[in-house]
Amino acid sequence: RYLAVTGVQTCALPIFLLVEDDRGLADALTAAMVQRGLTVDLATDAEEAEAYLATAGHAAVLLDLGLPDDDGLAVLRRMRARGNTCPVLVLTARGGVDVRIRGLNDGADDILVKPFDPDELHARILAVLRRQGGYLGNALACGALRFDVDTRVAWVGEQRLTLSARETELLDLLLRRLGKVVPKRLVEDHLFGVGGDLGSNAVEVYVHRLRKRLDDAGSGVRIETVRGVGYLLRPAT
C-alpha cells in the first residue's frame, strides 16, 4: 500500500492478521503465507484478535469463525461497528449457504470454506487487496530513511546504516506499521521469540539504540514511546 505521510510517499508492506485457534492449522497457514512473501500476525482467540485490531494496522484479517471464547462473526460485527474497514476474509468449516450469507451481511469481504488449498487462499487475499487498492512491495521508506526488505539493509540518503540483527528486525517491524502503535508485547515476541527469556528493559535498550542511530544519521523519522502501550514510528516533522 502507498501511504501519504506529511507529504512523503511511503511504501508499506502489508501485514495480515490470522485469527485461528487450531495451532496446527495456524502454523501451516502461516508457513504457507510466509513462503509466498506475506507477513502474518497470529491471534488464537477473540480477545487476542481484539487487542491486535485495537493497536496494530493490518492489510487484511483472515478470520476463523469457531473461536474458543467468542464467535468470529461477533468479532467481525464489532469491527464494523467501530468503523474498522479493514478487509476481512472469513475462514470457516461451516459450509452452509446461510453461514456464508450471514458472514457477507455482517461485513466479510470474502468467505473461504475449509478445507482449502493454500494457493486458493493466496489468490483470494490478492484479490481482496486489489479491490482495496493494496500493493505488495519490497521497500519501506519514511523521511530520508529507506529499508530494503530483501537485502535487510537500511539507508539514509546515500549513507548505509550499520545495525545489529535485532535493530534491523525492530526497524522492519516499526516501518511495516508506520504511523501505528506497535504493542510492546509484539516487539518482545518479534525480537526474542514467544516466551523468550529477556530482561525487564531489553526492549527499551534496543529501541534506544535504534533511535540514536536514526537521529545521528539525520533520518527524518522518530520513534515515540507510548507509555504503557508500545512504540510508534513517524516522520520527525
SVG drawing of the C-alpha trace seen along z (x, -y; Angstrom):
<svg xmlns="http://www.w3.org/2000/svg" viewBox="-29 -19 57 49">
<polyline fill="none" stroke="black" stroke-width="0.4" points="0.0,0.0 1.1,-3.6 0.5,-5.9 0.9,-9.6 2.5,-10.8 3.1,-14.6 3.9,-14.8 6.2,-11.8 5.4,-9.0 5.8,-5.8 5.5,-2.1 4.4,0.2 4.4,3.9 1.0,5.3 0.8,7.4 -2.1,9.9 -3.8,10.8 -4.7,14.5 -7.3,15.4 -7.3,19.2 -7.4,21.3 -6.2,24.5 -2.5,24.1 -1.5,26.8 -3.6,25.2 -2.4,21.8 1.2,22.8 0.6,24.4 -1.2,21.4 1.4,19.0 4.2,21.1 2.3,21.2 1.8,17.4 5.4,16.7 6.6,18.9 4.5,16.6 6.2,13.4 3.5,12.4 3.8,11.3 1.5,12.7 0.4,11.8 -1.4,14.7 -4.2,14.4 -5.6,17.7 -8.8,16.3 -11.2,13.4 -9.6,11.5 -6.2,11.6 -7.7,10.6 -9.4,7.6 -6.1,6.5 -4.4,6.6 -7.2,4.8 -7.1,2.0 -3.4,1.3 -1.9,2.7 -2.8,1.8 -3.3,4.8 -3.8,5.0 -6.5,7.7 -7.8,10.1 -8.2,13.8 -10.9,14.7 -11.9,18.2 -15.5,18.4 -15.0,21.2 -13.0,19.4 -12.9,20.7 -14.0,17.6 -16.4,16.0 -17.9,16.4 -15.9,15.0 -18.9,13.2 -19.3,11.3 -15.7,10.1 -16.5,9.1 -19.6,7.2 -17.7,5.3 -15.0,4.4 -17.5,2.9 -19.5,1.2 -16.2,-0.6 -15.8,-1.8 -12.9,0.5 -13.0,1.1 -10.0,3.5 -10.8,6.2 -11.9,9.5 -11.6,12.9 -13.6,15.4 -12.3,19.0 -14.9,21.5 -15.7,25.2 -19.4,24.3 -20.2,24.7 -23.9,23.9 -25.2,21.1 -26.9,19.4 -23.5,19.0 -21.9,17.5 -24.8,15.1 -24.6,14.1 -20.9,13.6 -21.2,11.3 -24.1,9.4 -22.0,8.9 -19.2,7.3 -17.0,10.0 -15.3,9.2 -14.9,12.9 -15.5,16.4 -13.4,19.5 -14.7,22.9 -12.3,25.3 -10.5,27.4 -8.9,25.2 -5.7,25.1 -3.1,22.5 -2.8,21.3 -6.5,20.5 -6.2,18.6 -3.3,16.6 -5.2,15.8 -8.2,14.7 -6.0,12.5 -4.5,10.8 -8.0,10.3 -9.2,8.6 -6.1,6.4 -6.7,5.5 -10.2,4.4 -8.9,2.3 -6.1,0.8 -3.5,2.9 0.1,3.1 2.8,5.7 6.3,4.2 9.8,4.8 10.8,1.3 9.9,-0.5 10.5,-4.2 9.8,-7.3 11.5,-10.7 15.1,-10.2 15.1,-6.6 14.6,-3.6 14.8,0.1 15.2,2.9 13.2,5.9 15.1,8.4 18.7,7.3 17.8,6.2 19.8,3.0 18.7,-0.4 19.9,-3.7 19.6,-7.4 20.2,-9.1 23.4,-7.5 24.6,-6.5 24.2,-2.9 23.3,-2.3 25.2,0.2 22.6,2.0 22.6,5.2 20.4,8.1 17.8,7.2 18.0,3.5 17.3,4.4 14.3,6.5 13.0,3.7 13.2,1.2 11.5,3.6 8.6,4.1 8.1,0.4 8.3,-0.5 5.7,2.1 3.3,0.3 4.3,-3.2 2.1,-5.7 0.6,-2.9 1.4,-2.0 3.2,1.3 2.4,3.1 5.5,3.8 4.5,7.4 4.6,7.8 8.1,6.2 9.2,8.7 7.8,11.7 9.3,10.4 12.8,9.8 13.1,12.6 10.5,15.2 7.3,16.1 8.2,16.8 11.8,15.8 14.0,15.2 14.7,11.5 15.5,8.8 12.9,6.3 14.4,3.5 15.6,5.5 13.2,3.9 13.9,0.4 17.6,1.0 17.1,1.9 14.6,-1.0 17.1,-3.4 20.0,-2.1 17.9,-2.3 16.5,-5.7 20.0,-7.1 21.3,-5.6 18.4,-7.1 18.8,-10.5 22.6,-10.6 22.1,-9.8 19.5,-12.6 16.9,-10.1 13.9,-12.5 12.0,-9.9 11.5,-9.4 10.5,-6.6 8.0,-7.6 7.3,-5.7 3.6,-5.4 3.7,-4.7 2.0,-1.5 1.3,-0.5 4.3,-0.4 6.2,-2.3 5.3,-4.4 7.5,-5.3 6.6,-8.5 8.1,-11.4 10.0,-13.8 8.3,-16.9"/>
</svg>
